[in-house]
């Protein structure tokens, strides 16, 4: 294999490693290592190709169509290499392409979403990581999340879905909620409630318990009290101590998402059961959360302090007359 700098190549030459070599080559048996290496190198160098040729609209489309074809490569290592480049490619296009939203939505988002269902575990893991990065950077629009990403996550978490796919999809769903709008999270809420009661897979229930507070803080008081509260009670009494411990860890955030009446009449007795749990690990987690839980009963106007939904302690600003006292 001989490679020269991208700037010294034409676009067809720069992409020839993928276009001209396929696994169906007559030399497949003897040159498999070179074939795979060539395609991996092309995938690794896509960002450099785009930097060199994206100024021309026709060249840009040609590169993006090649990316789409590469995403169908039968070799998992090539798909992994391609997916690892997607966040960098997306960021470059965001900074340099006026038509970034349309190009990103047409060419790259479908690849990321499709790889969430890939049969290869490493490809799926790489696509999950890429999806999180793209969301953190604000590169995926609300429309694509609602019409492309969420439907796949909902499909992967169906009751009859493969166990491994379901566990992974629940984990990625829970990681996404803090970066999604309330409206988008509400699309996932009913499925999340169903997953909290998954009697067959404790891994699913454990992920739900660990992220329960995030769902509550995003969907707000009404949904928390009307839809999520009964599920939280079930998780707090789960047969596995690790799930009960996860509930104790997030108890303050859940409490912050409810009314004072619900805290007093429902959550207080529930927390007492965790304080006296048969597992010392659950009891320890509950005692560590006790102060934060108690703080949710305080009146910020009286104490001058309050906890945000994420547990951060803040001081309530007061006017000078409050600090000095009225005379």
N, C-alpha and C positions, 0 to 999 in steps of 0.2 A: 504494500500500500504506500503510495507516495502522495503526500499532502503539501500543498504550497499555501501561503497566506491567502485568506479569503479575498483580499483586495486585488490579488493577481489573477482571480478566477472570474469566469462568467457565471451567471446564476445556474445554468444547467450543469456546469462543472461542479459548482459548490454543492449541489444536491445529488450528484451522480451516485454517491455512495449508497443512497437509498433507491433511487429510481432504476439504476441499472443492475443492481444485485438483489436477488430474491432467493428465498429458501428453495425455490423450484429450479435453481440453477443446475445445469447438467453436472457441474463439479461439486454439487452439494456434499457428497460423501467425503471428499478429500479437502475441501476448502471451507468447511463449516465454520471453523474458528475465525477465518478471515472475513467470511460473510457477516457473521454476527458482530465482529469488531468494527467493520465498516459501518454498519447501520447504527451501532452505538455511538460511534464518533460523529456521525451526521446528526444524531439526536442531540448530542452534547454541544454541537456547534451551531445549533439553530439560531441562538441569540446573536452570534456574530454574523450569521448570514442576514438576519433581519436588519441589523445595524448598517450593513453594507448596501442592501438592496431595497429597503422599505420606502425610499423616497419616490420610487417609481410605482405607480398604482398597479400596473400589470405584474411587475416583479413581486410586489407585496402579496397580491392574490395568489400568485404561483407558489410562493413560500408557504402561505397559510393552507393551501390545498394539499401541499406535500405533508404538512404537519397532520392534517386530517387523515391522509393515507397512512402515515407512520403510526397513527394511533391504533390501526388495525393490525399491526405487526403481530405475527404469531409467537414471537419470542418474548417471554416476560421481561428479560433484562432490558430489551429495547423499550418496552412500554414503561418500565420503571424510569429509565433514563429520560425518556420524553416527559413524563409527568414531573420529574424533579426540575425540569427547565420551565415548566408552565408559569409558575409565579414570577420568575425573572422576565420571561417573555411578556407577560401581562403588564408588569410594571413599566417595561420599556415602551410598549405600545401606548400605555396610558399617558406617558410623557411626550410621545413623539407623533402619535397618529390622531388627527382631528376626528376621524371616524372610529375611534377606539371602542365606544360602547357597542356599536353594531358588529364590528369585526370580532370583538371578544365574545359577544353573545352567540355569534354564528359559528365560530371555529373552535374556541377553547372551552367554553362552558360545557358543551355537549361531551367533550372528551373527559373532563373531570367527573361529570355526573355518570357517564358510562363506566368509568373505571371503578366507581363505588360498588359495582356489581361484578367486577372482574373475577374470574375463577382463581386467579393467583393471589395469594394472601399478601405478598409484598407489594403488588401493584395496588391493591385496595388500600393498604396502609399509606402508601405514598400519595394516593389521590385524596385520602382523608386529611393528611397533613397539608397538602396543597390547597384544599378547600378552606381550611382554617386560615391559612396565610392570606388567601385572596379576600376573605371576609374581613380580617383584621385590617387590611389595607383599603377596605372600602371599594373594592373593584367589582364586586358582583352586585348588580342592581336588584332592587326589591322584586321586580317582575320575574327575573330569572330564578330568584330564590323560591318564589311562590309557584311558578309554573314548571320549573325543571328540577330543582334540588329537592324541595319538600315532597313532591309525588314519589320520587325514588326512595326517600327515607321511609315514607309511609308504606310503600310496597315491601321494602325489606323488613319491616317490623310487623307484617301480617302474621296472624297466629300460625299459619302453616309455613312460614318462611324457614329457611335453613337456619339452624341454631347459631352457627358462627356468624353468618351474615346479620342475623337479628341482634346479637350481642354487640357487634361492631357498629351497627346502625344506631342503636340506642345510645351508645357512647358518643358518637359524633353528633347526634341530635342534641344531646344534653350540653355538649361543648358549644354548639351553635347558638343556643337560646340567648346568651348574654350579648350576642352581636346582631340579633334580629329585632325587627320592630314588633311591637305588641300584637299587631294584626297578624303578622306571619306566625308568631308563636302560638296564637290562638288556633291556627290551622292544625298545629301538632298536639294541642292540649288533650283532645279526646283520646288520641292514640297513647299519649303518655299515661293517662289514667288507666287505660287497659293494660299497659305494660307494668304498671305498679302492682297489678294483681296476677302477673304471670306465675302460675303455680308450678310450672315445669322447670323454668330456668331461674335459679337463684341469682345468677350473674346479672340478669336483666333487672330484677328487683333491687339488687344492691346498687347498680348504677342509678336507678331512679331515686333511691333513697339519698344517695350522695349528692344529687343535683336537685332535690326537691325544693330547696329554698330558692334557687334561681328561678324556677318556674313560678313560684308564688310571688316573688318580688316583681316579676315582669307582667303577669296577667292581672295583678291587683286583688283588692279585697273581695269583691263579689265572687269572682271565679275561684279564689282560694277557699272561701267559706262554703260555696255551693257545690263545687266539683272536687276540689283537691283534699279537703279536710278529712273526709271519710277514708280516702286512700292513705293519708298520713297516719291515721289511727291504726289501720291494718299493718302498715310497715313498722310502726312502733311496737307491735306485738308479734312480729314475724318470728318464726321458730329459729332463725339463724341470728346469733348474737351480732355478727358483723353488720347486718342490716339495721338492727336496733341501734347499734353504736353510730351508724351513719345518720340516723334520725336525730340522735342526741347532739351530734356535731352541728347540724343545721337548724336546731330548734329555735334559736333566736331570730333567724331570718324569717322562718315560718310565722313566728309570733308577731313580728313586725308587720306582717301582711294581713293581720286580722284586727277585728274591733276589740276594744277593751273588754266587752262582755264575753266574747269568745275566749279571750285569753284567760279570764277569770273562771268561767264555768266549764270550759272544755280542755284548754291546754294545761292549766295548772294541775288537774288530776292526772292528766297524761304524763306530764313531766315527773310527777311524784312516782309513777310506776317505773320510770327509767332510773330515777335515783335509787330505787330499791330493787333494781333488776338482779336476777340471779347471777349474771355475768359481771365479774369485777371490771372488765374492760368497758362495758356499757355504763356501769356506775361511775367509773372514772371520767368517761366522756361527759356524762350528765353533770357531774360536779364541776367540771371545767366550763360548762356552758351555763351554770346556774346564775352567775353574776350578770351575764349578758341577757339571760332570759328575764331576770328580775328588772333589769333596766328598761325593758319594754313596757313596764307598768308605770314608769315615772312620767310625770307631767313636765315636758321641757320648759314650760313657762315658769315653773317653780324651781327646777333644779339648775336651769341654765345650760344643761347638757342633754344631748340625745344621741342615739345610735342610728346611723344610716342603715339602710336595708342590707348593706354588705358587711355590717359590723363595725364600721369606722366610727369612732367617738368624735363628736363635733361639739363646739360651744355655740350656743344660741346667741347671736348678737343682741346686745341690749343698748338702749339709749342711755345717755349720761345720767339722766334723772333717776333711772333704775339703779345705777351703780352707786350713786351718791345718797340715794334715799330722799324721800320728800320731807321737807321741813315745814 
